[in-house]
Each structure stands twice: as C-alpha cells, then as structure tokens.
Amino acid sequence: MSRKNTPALPQRRRFLQVLAGTAGALIVGVRYAEAGDAPVPPAMLGDTLYGLGAYVRIDADGNVLIGARDPDTGTGVATALPRILADELDADWARVSVVPLGLGVENGNGEPRWIYGHQVGGTGSSIPAAWHDLRQAGALARWLLMQAAARRLGVPADRLRTQGGAVISPDGRRFDYGSLAEAASKVAPPTAPVPVKTPDRYTLIGQPAGDVDARAIVTGQAQFAIDNYFGDALVAVLVHCPWVDGTLADKDFHEAEAVKGVVKIVELKPEPGLLPGETPLAPSVAVLAEDTWSALQARAKLKLEWKPGPSGSESSAALEQQANDLVNPREATAKGAAAKDAAARDNTPTMRVRNDGDVDGMAKKAARRVDATYVQPWLAHATAEPMNCLARVDKDRAVLVAPTQAPQRAWSVVQRLTGFKPDQIEIRVPRVGGGYGRRLDHDFVAEAVMLAKLADRPVRLLWTREEDLAHDFYRPASVHRLSATLDRKRQIVTWDQRMASASALARRGTPEQRLWTSEVDVNQLPAGLVPNYRSDWYALQSALPRGPHRGMPHVSNAFAVESFVDEIANALKEDPLVTRLRLLGEAREVPLQGGGSFDTGRLINVLKLVADRIEWRNWLRTVNGLGMACWHMDGAYVAHAIETSLQGEKLNIERVVCAVDVGRVINPLGLEGQIAGATLDALSAALNLAITFKDGQPQQRSYKDYPLASMAQLPDAVDVIIVPGDRDPAAASFLAMPTAAPALANAVFRVSAVRVRRLPLMKGLLRLL
C-alpha cells in the first residue's frame, strides 16, 4: 500500500449522504444533520476519476484511494481506518492507496460544520469512533456498485456478490469497480441503512497488514509537517520566557538584527483570558529570517532579560513535600507544628472520588495492615518531531501545515486570530512525529499564525529541542499513599488510597469538582473488588504548565496500585499471581460507576497468559527476578510479565511479555506494534525520565539530561499476545503503558530485594543498592 500525498464532538444525528461529484463521481460520507453538501479533497476527485464517498475514490482502472480522517501520530490509524472501510467495500487492498484527509470543515452560516466527524489522533478513540461510521460508508458504496451491476446485467442485486474490487455475477462474470463507478453515481441511495458484513465475511479486518507509510518512512521519503515549506516562507525561531507568567524586562536586538538574512525580530505575548493551548504558552521573542541558519545565529545574539512571575518561586521538591504532607498527615504531624495544617486536612480531601462500604470501621477489625507511599515525577512529552507549524495568512484565506492531534481545535485557534469564515481556513495534517497528548494543545499554531500576520508573509515556525523540553505542558508529578487491611483468610478487607497532584485540567475550563478526572479513575483497580474501598484526591496549587499526557490517569495510578498488590503478596509471603487471582475472584461482570462493567474473566485470562509465557512457575527458583502487573480501562485488558537480572549495578531486562484483549482486532500487526511501542515507551520513562523544577524553571533541556532509554537498556523484543475477540474494538494506542513500570519494579524487587517506590527507577535503585 502507498500513502500519497477537537474538542469532543457534540452529539448530533449522523446519517449517510450521497452526492454527485465531478465527472459522474459519487460522494458517500458520514454526515451530520446540520451539514450541507460536502466538498471533497482535491486528491479524491478528478476529471477522469470516479469518487465513492468523502472517504473513497475509485478511478476508471479500478484503483482505489481511501482517505484517512484521523491524524496518524504513529498509532497506525492511517492503515487501520482505511482497512475497516475497504473490508466493507470488498476492495482489493493491493490496489488501495491512502491519503490523509486534512481538516474537513465547511461554512454553516458562519459556524463550522465538520465534514468527517471524528478527527482526533493519538488518544485511543480513533478505531472505536470509526467502527460503525466507516463500515456504513463502505457498505453503502458496495451496495451502489452492486445496484449498478444489477442494472447492467438485468438480474436482481441479491444474486450478485463482491470480492477483491469486483462485482461477480452468478455465471462467474466479473465487473471491476472502476467500470461501474460512473453508473453507480446515478443510482438513488437506499432510504434505510445498508446491512454491514457479518464477521465470517471479513477479508481484511483481523488480518495483519504493514503500515501504509512504512516504505516511505524507512526510505526517508515520508513527509512530516516539519519537512513542508512554502517557497517564500520566512523561518521563525523563538526564545521563550523561562516562566509562563514572566515578562520581558530588558532587551537588545541590535546584534541579532545585524545578522545577514534577518528580516524582523518581534515580541509575542499570550492573549489574556484564553485557556492553555489556545494561545502562546509564554511571552517570547521571535526571529524571522530568510533561512534557518540565519535565524538561529541571530537568536543566539539576542540579549534578553526576563522577569519571573509568581511561578518563579516554585520547585518540584516543595510541591512533593506538600503532597507528602497531604497524603501522609500523621507523618506530617510528627515533624512538628509547622505541618499541623496539612494534618488537619486528613479527612478533607479536595475530592472523595469513591467511597464503598466502611473503610475506617472495617479496618479496625482486620488482622493485618500494609502501607506504602509511591512517588511519580513530572514528565515531558519529548516528541521526536519538535513543535513546528507552516502558516500562510492572506487577505481572505489561511493555509496551515500542522502536526496536530486535533485539527478541529487547531481550526478554532486560527479562526479566532484571523476572523475568517470556516471554509477560508485550510489545515493540512501530514503524518505526525509523535503526539502523546502534547499536540492536543496548539500554542505553537497560535504563534505561527500571529507571526505570519505580523510578517505579512508565510512563516515556517521551528522550535529547538531545548525550547521544546523547557516549554511543555508537563504531566504533573503525584504522590500516592495506599493502605490495605486483610483478614485471617488473606482477603483484602479495606483499601484506602490517597493521591496528591496538581491537576492537568486546572485553568482549562474544567469545573473545580471535575479536576480530579485527569489524575485518578473512579473505576481503576481494585475498585469494585474490595468491599470497603476509598479513593481520595488532594489538589496541589501550581502555576507550572500542565496538560494531557499519554496514558493519563492510568499510568501513575497503575504503578502505585500494582506495586502495592505485590507488596501485599510479599507481606503474606505468597506468590503474587495467587494474590492477584484471589483479589479478582471468579470470572464475572463487575459494575462500573457511570455505567457498563468490566469482566474479571478477561483480566484473569491476560494475566494467566503472560504468566504461562514467562514461565512464572519458576518465580521462586530462578536467580533472575520475575514481576507482573495487570490493568483494565475502557473495555480493554492488559497484563505484563517481565524478567530482569542484575550484574553489579547494571540492570538487564531479559524478557518482556504483554497480553492484551481489546475485543475485535482490526490489524493484528499494527496492534502488536502499538503494544510493543507503548511498552518500550513506558519502560523508558520508568527507567530514566523526570523533569525537576527549581525557581519555576525545568532543569532538563536536552536528551542528555532527559535521557530516553538506550537500546542497551531495553529488551531485545516484546513478546505480544493478542487475545482474539468479537466485541466492538476498544482503545489500544496506550493500553500497554500502565502495567510496564509496575511489572518492572516488581521484577527488580525479586532480583535485588530493593523495593523502588519512586520513579525513575534507576536513580532509586542505585541509591538503595
């Protein structure tokens, strides 16, 4: 296959619409009730090409072009989404090419109408959101082709079948889709939805397929946003204020302005009253030049003096101490009168997330108690492709090439800055060089548009790696205090967990009573399994920039919870697998708060699969360390088992096994890649990564001091076990993130007798060895 070159959507009634395009083209797409006729990307139509759908084009030779509506941040949606549609269409995958659709928007009396519906990448929502939409679009296109063939043959359509890009008659004659496309465009669409295939007829769904961009990527031909340019674009580089709330106290541009090629040096300021991600993150000075070298040379010659705002007094160490005092009030009291205020808040959390049974009363009657505190650091996104944006703003049109995860959110930023009508804004979205939640925010898009307007020329904005790491919307650090009591039969009777963090949703328009939702999940393990269960969240106040991060809120909580389960097993002197199986109990559906349920049987299954594959029966006899962890979220189930060895101070990850159950699998090869990639990402973060703040500034500015794991630190392979299923697909892009770190920490404990409760692991391990 070749690939040639929002906020949550409101709930609206969707339907399939058929329109006539150029040269007899037929347009079939997922539409919303308010929308009018849908324009189709130019690449999808042509004078001699016949289009089937706002997502599909079939030319006269039978070649098929399918549009991928969601940005591909490395999650493989540019392969998976077209395969959903292509399967319903019964297309020949060897003749399918995939094109990124870019933002689909049109003007509806001044308001945006989203042509393609869901357009968000890297959040795990792409396949679940597309499962019904794209199958309906493909089924309708196939139905229209069969009607065209039936009229040509003079036989009922129900006597025909489709296979491999052709309609086949009862006597074996084949009619290539290309020969039917023009006639199909004249067929009146049905008044009721067309039935989709039954699973036994799937030919592409569930079968492995390589990434449509793989060849372009490995040969260096893939085009990312940072590779794009307009011929007359200026290059813009920035120096941001070290503090998001700081100001420029003094400046001297003279030496920088003297650099050959420099066109303009300007100041940018965040717009007051806007949410983070809608406006520049911090004040900055931008150098605009004819080329990158001149821009960087001038940037180095800028003489700037910045004045800190209130955030200039913040430090990660002080925030951690506050968090510790909140979740460990008794310890705070023991330190003296200065901590009494924190102790007084013992029973007054910012939010009591969940409260089942009688934790305090039943804890008094229990035979055994286990307590532990876990600390997670601040993290940056550190995407491979730093922030960048190419922007042209003319008198009546704006064109952007942007590496965004949410083009509809990017549109709102551009529209506010330009005042243009919806259809005057074009946003192209090539493959994205990593997102992890950072590109759900569009401060860099705002900067590019503001600079293009000031320069009255197109601007190619480029952030340096140092700027990227020092001006992020970070994942907030957290401190977790867990307490459990057990009866004489080794059953967990009570579970009390307290978490303190600075919400990633603060100042983002989220109601105060919902700020906890980015930090803890009301249904996370072992909620629903322990009769007396309490989860409290304590809010830290901070001006440091924070935002969405891959796997939130599950990653930090799973490390604490699954490490703690292992500590309970150690206190009981028993096999941690036995402890987990006792906690999960018999296979059953456990109700979730907010609706739905989770299946303990599916979680038990993935847990046993990794245990068998890593030969868990040897957990006490092997000289190496074995660790495991399991988790569930959004209808998906995951477990990790990891084997480690220790040679002096060198930790080796010998084997990693991960089992996942996501229901219906679209592309097993793509899912395997996602699970392996997320595992390695999580291990890298667990081993090495932390952002620390001093005087309101991050101390890490490059990969040297924010070191992603080397190949030598990581396992040679990740053994992925995929459980086949027939339920609707669940999210999988970060499913393997939560359990990798606790499984690793549990394995390290077995090989070293050192219990690491603070990440990054290597720093803690070396300190305790």
Secondary structure in CASP SS format (residue, H / E / C, confidence):
PFRMAT SS
TARGET T0000
AUTHOR 0000-0000-0000
METHOD secondary structure of the structure
MODEL  1
M C 1.00
S E 1.00
R E 1.00
K C 1.00
N C 1.00
T C 1.00
P C 1.00
A C 1.00
L C 1.00
P C 1.00
Q C 1.00
R C 1.00
R C 1.00
R E 1.00
F E 1.00
L E 1.00
Q E 1.00
V E 1.00
L E 1.00
A E 1.00
G C 1.00
T H 1.00
A H 1.00
G H 1.00
A C 1.00
L E 1.00
I E 1.00
V E 1.00
G E 1.00
V E 1.00
R E 1.00
Y E 1.00
A C 1.00
E C 1.00
A C 1.00
G C 1.00
D C 1.00
A C 1.00
P C 1.00
V C 1.00
P C 1.00
P H 1.00
A H 1.00
M H 1.00
L C 1.00
G E 1.00
D C 1.00
T C 1.00
L E 1.00
Y E 1.00
G E 1.00
L E 1.00
G C 1.00
A C 1.00
Y C 1.00
V E 1.00
R E 1.00
I E 1.00
D E 1.00
A C 1.00
D C 1.00
G C 1.00
N C 1.00
V E 1.00
L E 1.00
I E 1.00
G E 1.00
A E 1.00
R C 1.00
D C 1.00
P C 1.00
D C 1.00
T C 1.00
G C 1.00
T C 1.00
G C 1.00
V H 1.00
A H 1.00
T H 1.00
A H 1.00
L H 1.00
P H 1.00
R H 1.00
I H 1.00
L H 1.00
A H 1.00
D H 1.00
E H 1.00
L H 1.00
D C 1.00
A C 1.00
D C 1.00
W H 1.00
A H 1.00
R H 1.00
V E 1.00
S E 1.00
V E 1.00
V E 1.00
P E 1.00
L C 1.00
G C 1.00
L C 1.00
G C 1.00
V E 1.00
E E 1.00
N E 1.00
G E 1.00
N C 1.00
G C 1.00
E E 1.00
P E 1.00
R E 1.00
W E 1.00
I C 1.00
Y C 1.00
G C 1.00
H C 1.00
Q C 1.00
V C 1.00
G C 1.00
G C 1.00
T C 1.00
G C 1.00
S C 1.00
S H 1.00
I H 1.00
P H 1.00
A H 1.00
A H 1.00
W H 1.00
H H 1.00
D H 1.00
L H 1.00
R H 1.00
Q H 1.00
A H 1.00
G H 1.00
A H 1.00
L H 1.00
A H 1.00
R H 1.00
W H 1.00
L H 1.00
L H 1.00
M H 1.00
Q H 1.00
A H 1.00
A H 1.00
A H 1.00
R H 1.00
R H 1.00
L H 1.00
G C 1.00
V C 1.00
P C 1.00
A H 1.00
D H 1.00
R H 1.00
L C 1.00
R E 1.00
T E 1.00
Q E 1.00
G C 1.00
G C 1.00
A E 1.00
V E 1.00
I E 1.00
S C 1.00
P C 1.00
D C 1.00
G C 1.00
R C 1.00
R E 1.00
F E 1.00
D E 1.00
Y H 1.00
G H 1.00
S H 1.00
L H 1.00
A H 1.00
E H 1.00
A H 1.00
A H 1.00
S C 1.00
K C 1.00
V C 1.00
A C 1.00
P C 1.00
P C 1.00
T C 1.00
A C 1.00
P C 1.00
V C 1.00
P C 1.00
V C 1.00
K C 1.00
T C 1.00
P H 1.00
D H 1.00
R H 1.00
Y C 1.00
T C 1.00
L C 1.00
I C 1.00
G C 1.00
Q C 1.00
P C 1.00
A C 1.00
G C 1.00
D C 1.00
V C 1.00
D C 1.00
A H 1.00
R H 1.00
A H 1.00
I H 1.00
V H 1.00
T C 1.00
G C 1.00
Q C 1.00
A C 1.00
Q C 1.00
F E 1.00
A H 1.00
I H 1.00
D H 1.00
N C 1.00
Y C 1.00
F C 1.00
G C 1.00
D C 1.00
A C 1.00
L E 1.00
V E 1.00
A E 1.00
V E 1.00
L E 1.00
V E 1.00
H E 1.00
C C 1.00
P C 1.00
W C 1.00
V C 1.00
D C 1.00
G C 1.00
T E 1.00
L E 1.00
A E 1.00
D E 1.00
K E 1.00
D E 1.00
F C 1.00
H H 1.00
E H 1.00
A H 1.00
E H 1.00
A C 1.00
V C 1.00
K C 1.00
G C 1.00
V E 1.00
V E 1.00
K E 1.00
I E 1.00
V E 1.00
E E 1.00
L E 1.00
K C 1.00
P C 1.00
E C 1.00
P C 1.00
G C 1.00
L C 1.00
L C 1.00
P C 1.00
G C 1.00
E C 1.00
T C 1.00
P C 1.00
L C 1.00
A C 1.00
P C 1.00
S E 1.00
V E 1.00
A E 1.00
V E 1.00
L E 1.00
A E 1.00
E C 1.00
D C 1.00
T H 1.00
W H 1.00
S H 1.00
A H 1.00
L H 1.00
Q H 1.00
A H 1.00
R H 1.00
A H 1.00
K H 1.00
L C 1.00
K E 1.00
L E 1.00
E E 1.00
W E 1.00
K E 1.00
P C 1.00
G C 1.00
P H 1.00
S H 1.00
G H 1.00
S H 1.00
E C 1.00
S C 1.00
S H 1.00
A H 1.00
A H 1.00
L H 1.00
E H 1.00
Q H 1.00
Q H 1.00
A H 1.00
N H 1.00
D H 1.00
L H 1.00
V H 1.00
N C 1.00
P H 1.00
R H 1.00
E H 1.00
A H 1.00
T H 1.00
A H 1.00
K C 1.00
G C 1.00
A H 1.00
A H 1.00
A H 1.00
K H 1.00
D H 1.00
A H 1.00
A H 1.00
A H 1.00
R C 1.00
D C 1.00
N C 1.00
T C 1.00
P C 1.00
T C 1.00
M E 1.00
R E 1.00
V E 1.00
R E 1.00
N E 1.00
D E 1.00
G C 1.00
D C 1.00
V H 1.00
D H 1.00
G H 1.00
M H 1.00
A H 1.00
K C 1.00
K C 1.00
A C 1.00
A C 1.00
R E 1.00
R E 1.00
V E 1.00
D E 1.00
A E 1.00
T E 1.00
Y E 1.00
V E 1.00
Q E 1.00
P C 1.00
W E 1.00
L E 1.00
A C 1.00
H C 1.00
A C 1.00
T C 1.00
A C 1.00
E C 1.00
P C 1.00
M C 1.00
N E 1.00
C E 1.00
L E 1.00
A E 1.00
R E 1.00
V E 1.00
D C 1.00
K C 1.00
D C 1.00
R C 1.00
A E 1.00
V E 1.00
L E 1.00
V E 1.00
A C 1.00
P C 1.00
T C 1.00
Q C 1.00
A C 1.00
P H 1.00
Q H 1.00
R H 1.00
A H 1.00
W H 1.00
S H 1.00
V H 1.00
V H 1.00
Q H 1.00
R H 1.00
L H 1.00
T H 1.00
G C 1.00
F C 1.00
K C 1.00
P H 1.00
D H 1.00
Q H 1.00
I E 1.00
E E 1.00
I E 1.00
R E 1.00
V C 1.00
P C 1.00
R E 1.00
V C 1.00
G C 1.00
G C 1.00
G C 1.00
Y C 1.00
G C 1.00
R H 1.00
R H 1.00
L H 1.00
D C 1.00
H C 1.00
D H 1.00
F H 1.00
V H 1.00
A H 1.00
E H 1.00
A H 1.00
V H 1.00
M H 1.00
L H 1.00
A H 1.00
K H 1.00
L H 1.00
A H 1.00
D C 1.00
R C 1.00
P C 1.00
V E 1.00
R E 1.00
L E 1.00
L E 1.00
W C 1.00
T C 1.00
R H 1.00
E H 1.00
E H 1.00
D H 1.00
L H 1.00
A H 1.00
H C 1.00
D C 1.00
F C 1.00
Y E 1.00
R E 1.00
P C 1.00
A C 1.00
S E 1.00
V E 1.00
H E 1.00
R E 1.00
L E 1.00
S E 1.00
A E 1.00
T E 1.00
L E 1.00
D C 1.00
R C 1.00
K C 1.00
R C 1.00
Q C 1.00
I E 1.00
V E 1.00
T E 1.00
W E 1.00
D E 1.00
Q E 1.00
R E 1.00
M E 1.00
A E 1.00
S E 1.00
A C 1.00
S C 1.00
A C 1.00
L C 1.00
A C 1.00
R C 1.00
R C 1.00
G C 1.00
T C 1.00
P C 1.00
E H 1.00
Q H 1.00
R H 1.00
L H 1.00
W H 1.00
T H 1.00
S H 1.00
E C 1.00
V C 1.00
D C 1.00
V C 1.00
N C 1.00
Q C 1.00
L C 1.00
P C 1.00
A C 1.00
G C 1.00
L C 1.00
V C 1.00
P C 1.00
N E 1.00
Y E 1.00
R E 1.00
S E 1.00
D E 1.00
W E 1.00
Y E 1.00
A E 1.00
L C 1.00
Q C 1.00
S C 1.00
A C 1.00
L C 1.00
P C 1.00
R E 1.00
G C 1.00
P C 1.00
H C 1.00
R C 1.00
G C 1.00
M C 1.00
P C 1.00
H H 1.00
V H 1.00
S H 1.00
N H 1.00
A H 1.00
F H 1.00
A H 1.00
V H 1.00
E H 1.00
S H 1.00
F H 1.00
V H 1.00
D H 1.00
E H 1.00
I H 1.00
A H 1.00
N H 1.00
A H 1.00
L H 1.00
K C 1.00
E C 1.00
D C 1.00
P H 1.00
L H 1.00
V H 1.00
T H 1.00
R H 1.00
L H 1.00
R H 1.00
L H 1.00
L H 1.00
G C 1.00
E C 1.00
A C 1.00
R C 1.00
E E 1.00
V E 1.00
P E 1.00
L C 1.00
Q C 1.00
G C 1.00
G C 1.00
G C 1.00
S E 1.00
F E 1.00
D E 1.00
T H 1.00
G H 1.00
R H 1.00
L H 1.00
I H 1.00
N H 1.00
V H 1.00
L H 1.00
K H 1.00
L H 1.00
V H 1.00
A H 1.00
D H 1.00
R H 1.00
I C 1.00
E C 1.00
W H 1.00
R H 1.00
N H 1.00
W C 1.00
L C 1.00
R C 1.00
T C 1.00
V C 1.00
N C 1.00
G E 1.00
L E 1.00
G E 1.00
M E 1.00
A E 1.00
C E 1.00
W E 1.00
H E 1.00
M E 1.00
D C 1.00
G C 1.00
A E 1.00
Y E 1.00
V E 1.00
A E 1.00
H E 1.00
A E 1.00
I E 1.00
E E 1.00
T E 1.00
S E 1.00
L E 1.00
Q E 1.00
G C 1.00
E C 1.00
K E 1.00
L E 1.00
N E 1.00
I E 1.00
E E 1.00
R E 1.00
V E 1.00
V E 1.00
C E 1.00
A E 1.00
V E 1.00
D E 1.00
V C 1.00
G C 1.00
R C 1.00
V C 1.00
I C 1.00
N C 1.00
P H 1.00
L H 1.00
G H 1.00
L H 1.00
E H 1.00
G H 1.00
Q H 1.00
I H 1.00
A H 1.00
G H 1.00
A H 1.00
T H 1.00
L H 1.00
D H 1.00
A H 1.00
L H 1.00
S H 1.00
A H 1.00
A H 1.00
L H 1.00
N H 1.00
L C 1.00
A C 1.00
I E 1.00
T C 1.00
F E 1.00
K E 1.00
D C 1.00
G C 1.00
Q E 1.00
P E 1.00
Q C 1.00
Q C 1.00
R C 1.00
S C 1.00
Y C 1.00
K C 1.00
D C 1.00
Y C 1.00
P C 1.00
L C 1.00
A C 1.00
S C 1.00
M C 1.00
A C 1.00
Q C 1.00
L C 1.00
P C 1.00
D C 1.00
A C 1.00
V C 1.00
D E 1.00
V E 1.00
I E 1.00
I E 1.00
V C 1.00
P C 1.00
G C 1.00
D C 1.00
R C 1.00
D C 1.00
P C 1.00
A C 1.00
A C 1.00
A C 1.00
S C 1.00
F C 1.00
L C 1.00
A C 1.00
M H 1.00
P H 1.00
T H 1.00
A H 1.00
A H 1.00
P H 1.00
A H 1.00
L H 1.00
A H 1.00
N H 1.00
A H 1.00
V H 1.00
F H 1.00
R H 1.00
V H 1.00
S H 1.00
A C 1.00
V C 1.00
R C 1.00
V C 1.00
R C 1.00
R E 1.00
L C 1.00
P C 1.00
L H 1.00
M H 1.00
K H 1.00
G H 1.00
L H 1.00
L H 1.00
R H 1.00
L H 1.00
L C 1.00
END
